[in-house]
Amino acid sequence: MASSELIHDLEKTITNIPDFPIEGIQFKDISPIFLQPKLYEAVIKDFVEFSKGKIDVVCGIESRGYLFGIAIAVALEVPFILIRKKGKLPPPFIGQVYDLEYGTSEIEMKTDQLQKGQRVLIHDDLLATGGTTEAAAKLVEKQGGVPAQFSFLISLEELNGSKKLEKFNADIYSILKY
């Protein structure tokens, strides 16, 4: 969906930070996008085109999933629901544990915001192994919502994160694939 111009502009804007946060990781720094309002607007328009008419609510994963997710929801005129790290939301909420490379983590969402049957776009900035996004989809399902779409600014293809998401029979979209 993304135009070759948008892809080109993003590739020259996003910077690689070697060995951050740990040695061997090539961190994709998306913060320069926010210095260019027209580029940010083009990214939002691209995500909106992907989801228009197909979803009822956007869920964004803390914290970088909020950077685009809220704007997507506003442009689509649908609600935005926060998915946060454990211990950050007041009750009532539900949680979902997921595996990390060394251990586990947990995310939570409020139980009084998603309506049964709503089609949900789950958005985050980056798809790596897919563990956090899979946990978010399970939270949505626990509340009767339907994970209808997943969107990401960047997908790290070699980590096969989309494999964990395919079982939800949802559309998966990334503007950039590395």
NORTA-V13230 format. One record per backbone hydrogen bond with DSSP energy under -0.5 kcal/mol. CO is the residue of the C=O (numbers start at 1). NH is the residue of the N-H. If there is no record, write none. Layout:
co:CO nh:NH
co:CO nh:NH
This chain:
co:3 nh:7
co:4 nh:8
co:5 nh:9
co:6 nh:10
co:7 nh:11
co:8 nh:12
co:9 nh:13
co:10 nh:13
co:10 nh:14
co:15 nh:17
co:15 nh:29
co:16 nh:18
co:17 nh:20
co:17 nh:27
co:22 nh:25
co:25 nh:19
co:25 nh:20
co:25 nh:27
co:27 nh:17
co:27 nh:29
co:28 nh:30
co:29 nh:15
co:30 nh:33
co:31 nh:34
co:32 nh:35
co:33 nh:36
co:36 nh:39
co:36 nh:40
co:37 nh:41
co:38 nh:42
co:39 nh:43
co:40 nh:44
co:41 nh:45
co:42 nh:46
co:43 nh:47
co:44 nh:48
co:45 nh:49
co:46 nh:50
co:47 nh:51
co:48 nh:52
co:51 nh:54
co:51 nh:55
co:56 nh:79
co:57 nh:121
co:58 nh:81
co:59 nh:123
co:60 nh:83
co:61 nh:65
co:63 nh:66
co:64 nh:67
co:64 nh:68
co:65 nh:69
co:66 nh:70
co:68 nh:72
co:69 nh:73
co:70 nh:74
co:71 nh:75
co:72 nh:76
co:73 nh:77
co:73 nh:78
co:74 nh:77
co:79 nh:58
co:81 nh:60
co:82 nh:84
co:83 nh:62
co:84 nh:108
co:85 nh:88
co:92 nh:111
co:94 nh:109
co:96 nh:107
co:98 nh:105
co:100 nh:103
co:103 nh:100
co:105 nh:98
co:106 nh:86
co:107 nh:96
co:108 nh:84
co:109 nh:94
co:115 nh:118
co:118 nh:120
co:118 nh:146
co:119 nh:56
co:119 nh:57
co:120 nh:122
co:120 nh:148
co:120 nh:149
co:121 nh:59
co:121 nh:123
co:122 nh:151
co:123 nh:61
co:124 nh:153
co:125 nh:153
co:125 nh:154
co:126 nh:128
co:127 nh:156
co:128 nh:161
co:130 nh:134
co:131 nh:135
co:132 nh:136
co:133 nh:137
co:134 nh:138
co:135 nh:139
co:136 nh:140
co:137 nh:141
co:138 nh:142
co:139 nh:143
co:140 nh:143
co:140 nh:145
co:141 nh:144
co:144 nh:117
co:145 nh:147
co:146 nh:120
co:146 nh:148
co:148 nh:171
co:149 nh:122
co:150 nh:173
co:151 nh:124
co:152 nh:175
co:153 nh:176
co:154 nh:127
co:155 nh:157
co:155 nh:178
co:156 nh:159
co:157 nh:160
co:160 nh:163
co:160 nh:164
co:161 nh:164
co:161 nh:165
co:162 nh:165
co:162 nh:166
co:165 nh:168
co:165 nh:170
co:166 nh:169
co:171 nh:150
co:173 nh:152
co:176 nh:155
